[in-house]
Amino acid sequence: MTITGLGFTTNGSVAITVLRPDQVTDTLPAATANGSGGFSATYQPPMVPGRYKITATDGTNTAKAAVAEADAAK
């Protein structure tokens, strides 16, 4: 799964966590926002059935999203 975001601090570090349906939290390696405040990261979900809740933050800006395992497989 590719996780992308916009509106983060230019060239800043973005911490990304994924709360899995089995209530385990995966912490991804920090992404670096580009000169426009956008970032991209890759996550390989374990395909546990349910919703994966994604949080990305640079300490100032935070974004949250959720996807189902069927969407995560794409």
PyMOL Python script that loads the backbone (N, CA, C, O; Angstrom):
from pymol import cmd

cmd.read_pdbstr("""\
ATOM      1  N   MET A   1       0.854  -1.156   0.000  1.00  0.00           N
ATOM      2  CA  MET A   1       0.000   0.000   0.000  1.00  0.00           C
ATOM      3  C   MET A   1       0.906   1.227   0.000  1.00  0.00           C
ATOM      4  O   MET A   1       1.915   1.256   0.704  1.00  0.00           O
ATOM      5  N   THR A   2       0.554   2.225  -0.775  1.00  0.00           N
ATOM      6  CA  THR A   2       1.280   3.483  -0.778  1.00  0.00           C
ATOM      7  C   THR A   2       0.479   4.511   0.014  1.00  0.00           C
ATOM      8  O   THR A   2      -0.705   4.726  -0.245  1.00  0.00           O
ATOM      9  N   ILE A   3       1.131   5.132   0.968  1.00  0.00           N
ATOM     10  CA  ILE A   3       0.513   6.165   1.803  1.00  0.00           C
ATOM     11  C   ILE A   3       1.101   7.496   1.367  1.00  0.00           C
ATOM     12  O   ILE A   3       2.320   7.668   1.367  1.00  0.00           O
ATOM     13  N   THR A   4       0.249   8.431   0.999  1.00  0.00           N
ATOM     14  CA  THR A   4       0.717   9.752   0.575  1.00  0.00           C
ATOM     15  C   THR A   4       0.011  10.825   1.389  1.00  0.00           C
ATOM     16  O   THR A   4      -1.080  10.605   1.915  1.00  0.00           O
ATOM     17  N   GLY A   5       0.642  11.983   1.486  1.00  0.00           N
ATOM     18  CA  GLY A   5       0.044  13.103   2.191  1.00  0.00           C
ATOM     19  C   GLY A   5       0.557  14.418   1.667  1.00  0.00           C
ATOM     20  O   GLY A   5       1.631  14.486   1.070  1.00  0.00           O
ATOM     21  N   LEU A   6      -0.217  15.467   1.891  1.00  0.00           N
ATOM     22  CA  LEU A   6       0.135  16.839   1.496  1.00  0.00           C
ATOM     23  C   LEU A   6      -0.130  17.765   2.666  1.00  0.00           C
ATOM     24  O   LEU A   6      -0.905  17.432   3.564  1.00  0.00           O
ATOM     25  N   GLY A   7       0.504  18.918   2.662  1.00  0.00           N
ATOM     26  CA  GLY A   7       0.240  19.928   3.689  1.00  0.00           C
ATOM     27  C   GLY A   7       1.094  19.795   4.929  1.00  0.00           C
ATOM     28  O   GLY A   7       0.750  20.334   5.981  1.00  0.00           O
ATOM     29  N   PHE A   8       2.203  19.084   4.820  1.00  0.00           N
ATOM     30  CA  PHE A   8       3.102  18.928   5.954  1.00  0.00           C
ATOM     31  C   PHE A   8       4.237  19.950   5.860  1.00  0.00           C
ATOM     32  O   PHE A   8       4.392  20.618   4.837  1.00  0.00           O
ATOM     33  N   THR A   9       5.023  20.070   6.920  1.00  0.00           N
ATOM     34  CA  THR A   9       6.111  21.030   6.952  1.00  0.00           C
ATOM     35  C   THR A   9       7.125  20.712   5.860  1.00  0.00           C
ATOM     36  O   THR A   9       7.602  19.582   5.752  1.00  0.00           O
ATOM     37  N   THR A  10       7.445  21.708   5.060  1.00  0.00           N
ATOM     38  CA  THR A  10       8.388  21.542   3.958  1.00  0.00           C
ATOM     39  C   THR A  10       9.696  20.950   4.451  1.00  0.00           C
ATOM     40  O   THR A  10      10.302  21.456   5.396  1.00  0.00           O
ATOM     41  N   ASN A  11      10.128  19.865   3.800  1.00  0.00           N
ATOM     42  CA  ASN A  11      11.378  19.160   4.118  1.00  0.00           C
ATOM     43  C   ASN A  11      11.419  18.612   5.550  1.00  0.00           C
ATOM     44  O   ASN A  11      12.492  18.279   6.055  1.00  0.00           O
ATOM     45  N   GLY A  12      10.271  18.518   6.195  1.00  0.00           N
ATOM     46  CA  GLY A  12      10.220  18.016   7.568  1.00  0.00           C
ATOM     47  C   GLY A  12      10.021  16.513   7.639  1.00  0.00           C
ATOM     48  O   GLY A  12       9.663  15.873   6.651  1.00  0.00           O
ATOM     49  N   SER A  13      10.255  15.968   8.802  1.00  0.00           N
ATOM     50  CA  SER A  13      10.081  14.544   9.054  1.00  0.00           C
ATOM     51  C   SER A  13       8.611  14.260   9.380  1.00  0.00           C
ATOM     52  O   SER A  13       7.987  14.981  10.160  1.00  0.00           O
ATOM     53  N   VAL A  14       8.070  13.203   8.773  1.00  0.00           N
ATOM     54  CA  VAL A  14       6.673  12.823   8.997  1.00  0.00           C
ATOM     55  C   VAL A  14       6.645  11.429   9.625  1.00  0.00           C
ATOM     56  O   VAL A  14       7.097  10.459   9.018  1.00  0.00           O
ATOM     57  N   ALA A  15       6.112  11.337  10.841  1.00  0.00           N
ATOM     58  CA  ALA A  15       5.966  10.060  11.531  1.00  0.00           C
ATOM     59  C   ALA A  15       4.653   9.422  11.082  1.00  0.00           C
ATOM     60  O   ALA A  15       3.620  10.089  11.025  1.00  0.00           O
ATOM     61  N   ILE A  16       4.697   8.128  10.764  1.00  0.00           N
ATOM     62  CA  ILE A  16       3.522   7.429  10.256  1.00  0.00           C
ATOM     63  C   ILE A  16       3.285   6.171  11.083  1.00  0.00           C
ATOM     64  O   ILE A  16       4.188   5.354  11.260  1.00  0.00           O
ATOM     65  N   THR A  17       2.054   6.024  11.589  1.00  0.00           N
ATOM     66  CA  THR A  17       1.678   4.805  12.298  1.00  0.00           C
ATOM     67  C   THR A  17       0.420   4.233  11.659  1.00  0.00           C
ATOM     68  O   THR A  17      -0.397   4.960  11.093  1.00  0.00           O
ATOM     69  N   VAL A  18       0.282   2.911  11.762  1.00  0.00           N
ATOM     70  CA  VAL A  18      -0.900   2.222  11.255  1.00  0.00           C
ATOM     71  C   VAL A  18      -1.446   1.350  12.375  1.00  0.00           C
ATOM     72  O   VAL A  18      -0.766   0.442  12.853  1.00  0.00           O
ATOM     73  N   LEU A  19      -2.677   1.630  12.791  1.00  0.00           N
ATOM     74  CA  LEU A  19      -3.361   0.794  13.772  1.00  0.00           C
ATOM     75  C   LEU A  19      -4.109  -0.282  12.993  1.00  0.00           C
ATOM     76  O   LEU A  19      -5.054   0.008  12.260  1.00  0.00           O
ATOM     77  N   ARG A  20      -3.675  -1.519  13.162  1.00  0.00           N
ATOM     78  CA  ARG A  20      -4.259  -2.638  12.432  1.00  0.00           C
ATOM     79  C   ARG A  20      -5.575  -3.070  13.071  1.00  0.00           C
ATOM     80  O   ARG A  20      -5.851  -2.701  14.212  1.00  0.00           O
ATOM     81  N   PRO A  21      -6.397  -3.850  12.354  1.00  0.00           N
ATOM     82  CA  PRO A  21      -7.666  -4.328  12.915  1.00  0.00           C
ATOM     83  C   PRO A  21      -7.489  -5.186  14.161  1.00  0.00           C
ATOM     84  O   PRO A  21      -8.400  -5.263  14.985  1.00  0.00           O
ATOM     85  N   ASP A  22      -6.325  -5.838  14.317  1.00  0.00           N
ATOM     86  CA  ASP A  22      -6.076  -6.655  15.501  1.00  0.00           C
ATOM     87  C   ASP A  22      -5.519  -5.829  16.667  1.00  0.00           C
ATOM     88  O   ASP A  22      -5.029  -6.379  17.654  1.00  0.00           O
ATOM     89  N   GLN A  23      -5.603  -4.496  16.535  1.00  0.00           N
ATOM     90  CA  GLN A  23      -5.207  -3.523  17.556  1.00  0.00           C
ATOM     91  C   GLN A  23      -3.698  -3.451  17.790  1.00  0.00           C
ATOM     92  O   GLN A  23      -3.262  -2.943  18.823  1.00  0.00           O
ATOM     93  N   VAL A  24      -2.904  -3.943  16.861  1.00  0.00           N
ATOM     94  CA  VAL A  24      -1.447  -3.799  16.888  1.00  0.00           C
ATOM     95  C   VAL A  24      -1.103  -2.540  16.097  1.00  0.00           C
ATOM     96  O   VAL A  24      -1.657  -2.312  15.022  1.00  0.00           O
ATOM     97  N   THR A  25      -0.192  -1.724  16.624  1.00  0.00           N
ATOM     98  CA  THR A  25       0.234  -0.513  15.920  1.00  0.00           C
ATOM     99  C   THR A  25       1.581  -0.758  15.260  1.00  0.00           C
ATOM    100  O   THR A  25       2.549  -1.134  15.920  1.00  0.00           O
ATOM    101  N   ASP A  26       1.633  -0.540  13.946  1.00  0.00           N
ATOM    102  CA  ASP A  26       2.882  -0.617  13.199  1.00  0.00           C
ATOM    103  C   ASP A  26       3.415   0.801  13.015  1.00  0.00           C
ATOM    104  O   ASP A  26       2.673   1.704  12.627  1.00  0.00           O
ATOM    105  N   THR A  27       4.696   0.992  13.294  1.00  0.00           N
ATOM    106  CA  THR A  27       5.338   2.287  13.088  1.00  0.00           C
ATOM    107  C   THR A  27       6.238   2.171  11.869  1.00  0.00           C
ATOM    108  O   THR A  27       7.146   1.340  11.834  1.00  0.00           O
ATOM    109  N   LEU A  28       5.983   3.004  10.874  1.00  0.00           N
ATOM    110  CA  LEU A  28       6.775   2.993   9.652  1.00  0.00           C
ATOM    111  C   LEU A  28       8.005   3.868   9.830  1.00  0.00           C
ATOM    112  O   LEU A  28       8.020   4.743  10.696  1.00  0.00           O
ATOM    113  N   PRO A  29       9.039   3.646   9.020  1.00  0.00           N
ATOM    114  CA  PRO A  29      10.178   4.569   9.051  1.00  0.00           C
ATOM    115  C   PRO A  29       9.684   5.976   8.699  1.00  0.00           C
ATOM    116  O   PRO A  29       8.787   6.133   7.871  1.00  0.00           O
ATOM    117  N   ALA A  30      10.264   6.983   9.322  1.00  0.00           N
ATOM    118  CA  ALA A  30       9.842   8.371   9.066  1.00  0.00           C
ATOM    119  C   ALA A  30      10.028   8.712   7.593  1.00  0.00           C
ATOM    120  O   ALA A  30      11.014   8.322   6.968  1.00  0.00           O
ATOM    121  N   ALA A  31       9.064   9.442   7.057  1.00  0.00           N
ATOM    122  CA  ALA A  31       9.150   9.944   5.690  1.00  0.00           C
ATOM    123  C   ALA A  31       9.611  11.394   5.760  1.00  0.00           C
ATOM    124  O   ALA A  31       9.442  12.053   6.786  1.00  0.00           O
ATOM    125  N   THR A  32      10.184  11.885   4.690  1.00  0.00           N
ATOM    126  CA  THR A  32      10.581  13.289   4.620  1.00  0.00           C
ATOM    127  C   THR A  32       9.693  13.995   3.607  1.00  0.00           C
ATOM    128  O   THR A  32       9.615  13.593   2.446  1.00  0.00           O
ATOM    129  N   ALA A  33       9.024  15.053   4.057  1.00  0.00           N
ATOM    130  CA  ALA A  33       8.176  15.832   3.154  1.00  0.00           C
ATOM    131  C   ALA A  33       9.050  16.559   2.138  1.00  0.00           C
ATOM    132  O   ALA A  33      10.158  16.993   2.451  1.00  0.00           O
ATOM    133  N   ASN A  34       8.542  16.682   0.930  1.00  0.00           N
ATOM    134  CA  ASN A  34       9.305  17.369  -0.113  1.00  0.00           C
ATOM    135  C   ASN A  34       9.146  18.890   0.008  1.00  0.00           C
ATOM    136  O   ASN A  34       8.561  19.377   0.975  1.00  0.00           O
ATOM    137  N   GLY A  35       9.652  19.617  -0.945  1.00  0.00           N
ATOM    138  CA  GLY A  35       9.608  21.070  -0.929  1.00  0.00           C
ATOM    139  C   GLY A  35       8.212  21.654  -0.996  1.00  0.00           C
ATOM    140  O   GLY A  35       8.019  22.844  -0.743  1.00  0.00           O
ATOM    141  N   SER A  36       7.226  20.813  -1.339  1.00  0.00           N
ATOM    142  CA  SER A  36       5.831  21.250  -1.375  1.00  0.00           C
ATOM    143  C   SER A  36       5.034  20.740  -0.176  1.00  0.00           C
ATOM    144  O   SER A  36       3.831  20.981  -0.080  1.00  0.00           O
ATOM    145  N   GLY A  37       5.709  20.030   0.745  1.00  0.00           N
ATOM    146  CA  GLY A  37       5.025  19.509   1.926  1.00  0.00           C
ATOM    147  C   GLY A  37       4.344  18.170   1.707  1.00  0.00           C
ATOM    148  O   GLY A  37       3.533  17.747   2.531  1.00  0.00           O
ATOM    149  N   GLY A  38       4.664  17.495   0.605  1.00  0.00           N
ATOM    150  CA  GLY A  38       4.075  16.188   0.320  1.00  0.00           C
ATOM    151  C   GLY A  38       5.028  15.062   0.664  1.00  0.00           C
ATOM    152  O   GLY A  38       6.244  15.252   0.655  1.00  0.00           O
ATOM    153  N   PHE A  39       4.485  13.881   0.971  1.00  0.00           N
ATOM    154  CA  PHE A  39       5.331  12.726   1.251  1.00  0.00           C
ATOM    155  C   PHE A  39       4.678  11.479   0.677  1.00  0.00           C
ATOM    156  O   PHE A  39       3.492  11.479   0.348  1.00  0.00           O
ATOM    157  N   SER A  40       5.459  10.431   0.562  1.00  0.00           N
ATOM    158  CA  SER A  40       4.982   9.130   0.127  1.00  0.00           C
ATOM    159  C   SER A  40       5.722   8.061   0.922  1.00  0.00           C
ATOM    160  O   SER A  40       6.928   8.176   1.142  1.00  0.00           O
ATOM    161  N   ALA A  41       5.011   7.027   1.353  1.00  0.00           N
ATOM    162  CA  ALA A  41       5.610   5.917   2.101  1.00  0.00           C
ATOM    163  C   ALA A  41       4.933   4.626   1.665  1.00  0.00           C
ATOM    164  O   ALA A  41       3.793   4.637   1.202  1.00  0.00           O
ATOM    165  N   THR A  42       5.639   3.522   1.815  1.00  0.00           N
ATOM    166  CA  THR A  42       5.102   2.212   1.455  1.00  0.00           C
ATOM    167  C   THR A  42       4.873   1.393   2.710  1.00  0.00           C
ATOM    168  O   THR A  42       5.710   1.371   3.612  1.00  0.00           O
ATOM    169  N   TYR A  43       3.720   0.714   2.762  1.00  0.00           N
ATOM    170  CA  TYR A  43       3.367  -0.151   3.903  1.00  0.00           C
ATOM    171  C   TYR A  43       2.848  -1.474   3.362  1.00  0.00           C
ATOM    172  O   TYR A  43       1.977  -1.498   2.492  1.00  0.00           O
ATOM    173  N   GLN A  44       3.377  -2.559   3.874  1.00  0.00           N
ATOM    174  CA  GLN A  44       2.913  -3.892   3.487  1.00  0.00           C
ATOM    175  C   GLN A  44       2.019  -4.429   4.603  1.00  0.00           C
ATOM    176  O   GLN A  44       2.524  -4.944   5.600  1.00  0.00           O
ATOM    177  N   PRO A  45       0.696  -4.316   4.448  1.00  0.00           N
ATOM    178  CA  PRO A  45      -0.198  -4.761   5.517  1.00  0.00           C
ATOM    179  C   PRO A  45      -0.213  -6.282   5.636  1.00  0.00           C
ATOM    180  O   PRO A  45       0.004  -6.983   4.648  1.00  0.00           O
ATOM    181  N   PRO A  46      -0.469  -6.797   6.841  1.00  0.00           N
ATOM    182  CA  PRO A  46      -0.516  -8.240   7.045  1.00  0.00           C
ATOM    183  C   PRO A  46      -1.825  -8.870   6.562  1.00  0.00           C
ATOM    184  O   PRO A  46      -1.997 -10.085   6.663  1.00  0.00           O
ATOM    185  N   MET A  47      -2.738  -8.068   6.046  1.00  0.00           N
ATOM    186  CA  MET A  47      -4.026  -8.499   5.514  1.00  0.00           C
ATOM    187  C   MET A  47      -4.929  -9.143   6.565  1.00  0.00           C
ATOM    188  O   MET A  47      -5.668 -10.082   6.268  1.00  0.00           O
ATOM    189  N   VAL A  48      -4.863  -8.639   7.778  1.00  0.00           N
ATOM    190  CA  VAL A  48      -5.819  -9.003   8.812  1.00  0.00           C
ATOM    191  C   VAL A  48      -7.143  -8.350   8.417  1.00  0.00           C
ATOM    192  O   VAL A  48      -7.156  -7.153   8.134  1.00  0.00           O
ATOM    193  N   PRO A  49      -8.252  -9.081   8.386  1.00  0.00           N
ATOM    194  CA  PRO A  49      -9.525  -8.484   7.978  1.00  0.00           C
ATOM    195  C   PRO A  49      -9.932  -7.316   8.873  1.00  0.00           C
ATOM    196  O   PRO A  49      -9.781  -7.379  10.093  1.00  0.00           O
ATOM    197  N   GLY A  50     -10.448  -6.254   8.262  1.00  0.00           N
ATOM    198  CA  GLY A  50     -10.920  -5.092   9.008  1.00  0.00           C
ATOM    199  C   GLY A  50     -10.335  -3.799   8.469  1.00  0.00           C
ATOM    200  O   GLY A  50      -9.830  -3.752   7.348  1.00  0.00           O
ATOM    201  N   ARG A  51     -10.410  -2.746   9.283  1.00  0.00           N
ATOM    202  CA  ARG A  51      -9.944  -1.418   8.868  1.00  0.00           C
ATOM    203  C   ARG A  51      -8.572  -1.118   9.443  1.00  0.00           C
ATOM    204  O   ARG A  51      -8.279  -1.424  10.599  1.00  0.00           O
ATOM    205  N   TYR A  52      -7.739  -0.511   8.607  1.00  0.00           N
ATOM    206  CA  TYR A  52      -6.409  -0.061   8.997  1.00  0.00           C
ATOM    207  C   TYR A  52      -6.490   1.447   9.157  1.00  0.00           C
ATOM    208  O   TYR A  52      -6.861   2.146   8.214  1.00  0.00           O
ATOM    209  N   LYS A  53      -6.148   1.963  10.337  1.00  0.00           N
ATOM    210  CA  LYS A  53      -6.242   3.396  10.619  1.00  0.00           C
ATOM    211  C   LYS A  53      -4.841   4.004  10.578  1.00  0.00           C
ATOM    212  O   LYS A  53      -3.965   3.635  11.360  1.00  0.00           O
ATOM    213  N   ILE A  54      -4.651   4.927   9.668  1.00  0.00           N
ATOM    214  CA  ILE A  54      -3.338   5.518   9.399  1.00  0.00           C
ATOM    215  C   ILE A  54      -3.287   6.921   9.995  1.00  0.00           C
ATOM    216  O   ILE A  54      -4.220   7.708   9.835  1.00  0.00           O
ATOM    217  N   THR A  55      -2.192   7.221  10.682  1.00  0.00           N
ATOM    218  CA  THR A  55      -1.955   8.567  11.212  1.00  0.00           C
ATOM    219  C   THR A  55      -0.580   9.023  10.751  1.00  0.00           C
ATOM    220  O   THR A  55       0.401   8.290  10.873  1.00  0.00           O
ATOM    221  N   ALA A  56      -0.517  10.233  10.223  1.00  0.00           N
ATOM    222  CA  ALA A  56       0.749  10.845   9.826  1.00  0.00           C
ATOM    223  C   ALA A  56       0.837  12.206  10.500  1.00  0.00           C
ATOM    224  O   ALA A  56      -0.126  12.973  10.492  1.00  0.00           O
ATOM    225  N   THR A  57       2.002  12.508  11.087  1.00  0.00           N
ATOM    226  CA  THR A  57       2.164  13.802  11.747  1.00  0.00           C
ATOM    227  C   THR A  57       3.602  14.292  11.636  1.00  0.00           C
ATOM    228  O   THR A  57       4.546  13.503  11.629  1.00  0.00           O
ATOM    229  N   ASP A  58       3.745  15.595  11.550  1.00  0.00           N
ATOM    230  CA  ASP A  58       5.079  16.194  11.577  1.00  0.00           C
ATOM    231  C   ASP A  58       5.285  16.970  12.878  1.00  0.00           C
ATOM    232  O   ASP A  58       6.242  17.732  13.016  1.00  0.00           O
ATOM    233  N   GLY A  59       4.371  16.764  13.828  1.00  0.00           N
ATOM    234  CA  GLY A  59       4.441  17.467  15.103  1.00  0.00           C
ATOM    235  C   GLY A  59       3.575  18.711  15.130  1.00  0.00           C
ATOM    236  O   GLY A  59       3.180  19.173  16.200  1.00  0.00           O
ATOM    237  N   THR A  60       3.278  19.257  13.957  1.00  0.00           N
ATOM    238  CA  THR A  60       2.410  20.425  13.842  1.00  0.00           C
ATOM    239  C   THR A  60       1.134  20.063  13.096  1.00  0.00           C
ATOM    240  O   THR A  60       0.033  20.424  13.512  1.00  0.00           O
ATOM    241  N   ASN A  61       1.293  19.354  12.003  1.00  0.00           N
ATOM    242  CA  ASN A  61       0.177  18.955  11.144  1.00  0.00           C
ATOM    243  C   ASN A  61      -0.054  17.455  11.291  1.00  0.00           C
ATOM    244  O   ASN A  61       0.895  16.672  11.340  1.00  0.00           O
ATOM    245  N   THR A  62      -1.331  17.060  11.362  1.00  0.00           N
ATOM    246  CA  THR A  62      -1.681  15.652  11.499  1.00  0.00           C
ATOM    247  C   THR A  62      -2.779  15.304  10.510  1.00  0.00           C
ATOM    248  O   THR A  62      -3.714  16.077  10.303  1.00  0.00           O
ATOM    249  N   ALA A  63      -2.653  14.132   9.901  1.00  0.00           N
ATOM    250  CA  ALA A  63      -3.687  13.625   9.001  1.00  0.00           C
ATOM    251  C   ALA A  63      -4.018  12.200   9.421  1.00  0.00           C
ATOM    252  O   ALA A  63      -3.144  11.436   9.830  1.00  0.00           O
ATOM    253  N   LYS A  64      -5.305  11.856   9.312  1.00  0.00           N
ATOM    254  CA  LYS A  64      -5.759  10.507   9.632  1.00  0.00           C
ATOM    255  C   LYS A  64      -6.589   9.989   8.471  1.00  0.00           C
ATOM    256  O   LYS A  64      -7.316  10.743   7.824  1.00  0.00           O
ATOM    257  N   ALA A  65      -6.471   8.682   8.214  1.00  0.00           N
ATOM    258  CA  ALA A  65      -7.246   8.024   7.167  1.00  0.00           C
ATOM    259  C   ALA A  65      -7.455   6.577   7.582  1.00  0.00           C
ATOM    260  O   ALA A  65      -6.786   6.086   8.491  1.00  0.00           O
ATOM    261  N   ALA A  66      -8.379   5.894   6.922  1.00  0.00           N
ATOM    262  CA  ALA A  66      -8.613   4.483   7.193  1.00  0.00           C
ATOM    263  C   ALA A  66      -8.919   3.774   5.885  1.00  0.00           C
ATOM    264  O   ALA A  66      -9.566   4.335   5.001  1.00  0.00           O
ATOM    265  N   VAL A  67      -8.452   2.539   5.766  1.00  0.00           N
ATOM    266  CA  VAL A  67      -8.746   1.711   4.593  1.00  0.00           C
ATOM    267  C   VAL A  67      -9.084   0.302   5.073  1.00  0.00           C
ATOM    268  O   VAL A  67      -8.626  -0.135   6.129  1.00  0.00           O
ATOM    269  N   ALA A  68      -9.884  -0.394   4.288  1.00  0.00           N
ATOM    270  CA  ALA A  68     -10.201  -1.790   4.584  1.00  0.00           C
ATOM    271  C   ALA A  68      -9.127  -2.674   3.955  1.00  0.00           C
ATOM    272  O   ALA A  68      -8.392  -2.228   3.074  1.00  0.00           O
ATOM    273  N   GLU A  69      -9.034  -3.934   4.407  1.00  0.00           N
ATOM    274  CA  GLU A  69      -7.979  -4.804   3.891  1.00  0.00           C
ATOM    275  C   GLU A  69      -8.117  -5.018   2.387  1.00  0.00           C
ATOM    276  O   GLU A  69      -7.108  -5.220   1.712  1.00  0.00           O
ATOM    277  N   ALA A  70      -9.318  -4.981   1.844  1.00  0.00           N
ATOM    278  CA  ALA A  70      -9.483  -5.139   0.400  1.00  0.00           C
ATOM    279  C   ALA A  70      -8.840  -3.984  -0.347  1.00  0.00           C
ATOM    280  O   ALA A  70      -8.255  -4.186  -1.411  1.00  0.00           O
ATOM    281  N   ASP A  71      -8.940  -2.761   0.199  1.00  0.00           N
ATOM    282  CA  ASP A  71      -8.289  -1.593  -0.409  1.00  0.00           C
ATOM    283  C   ASP A  71      -6.784  -1.637  -0.208  1.00  0.00           C
ATOM    284  O   ASP A  71      -6.026  -1.202  -1.076  1.00  0.00           O
ATOM    285  N   ALA A  72      -6.348  -2.159   0.930  1.00  0.00           N
ATOM    286  CA  ALA A  72      -4.924  -2.207   1.250  1.00  0.00           C
ATOM    287  C   ALA A  72      -4.155  -3.139   0.323  1.00  0.00           C
ATOM    288  O   ALA A  72      -2.949  -2.979   0.137  1.00  0.00           O
ATOM    289  N   ALA A  73      -4.854  -4.116  -0.262  1.00  0.00           N
ATOM    290  CA  ALA A  73      -4.194  -5.084  -1.133  1.00  0.00           C
ATOM    291  C   ALA A  73      -3.824  -4.496  -2.483  1.00  0.00           C
ATOM    292  O   ALA A  73      -3.050  -5.103  -3.223  1.00  0.00           O
ATOM    293  N   LYS A  74      -4.350  -3.345  -2.815  1.00  0.00           N
ATOM    294  CA  LYS A  74      -4.087  -2.734  -4.129  1.00  0.00           C
ATOM    295  C   LYS A  74      -2.767  -2.024  -4.163  1.00  0.00           C
ATOM    296  O   LYS A  74      -2.396  -1.458  -5.192  1.00  0.00           O
TER     297      LYS A  74
END
""", "prot")
cmd.dss("prot")
cmd.show_as("cartoon", "prot")
cmd.util.cbc("prot")
cmd.orient("prot")
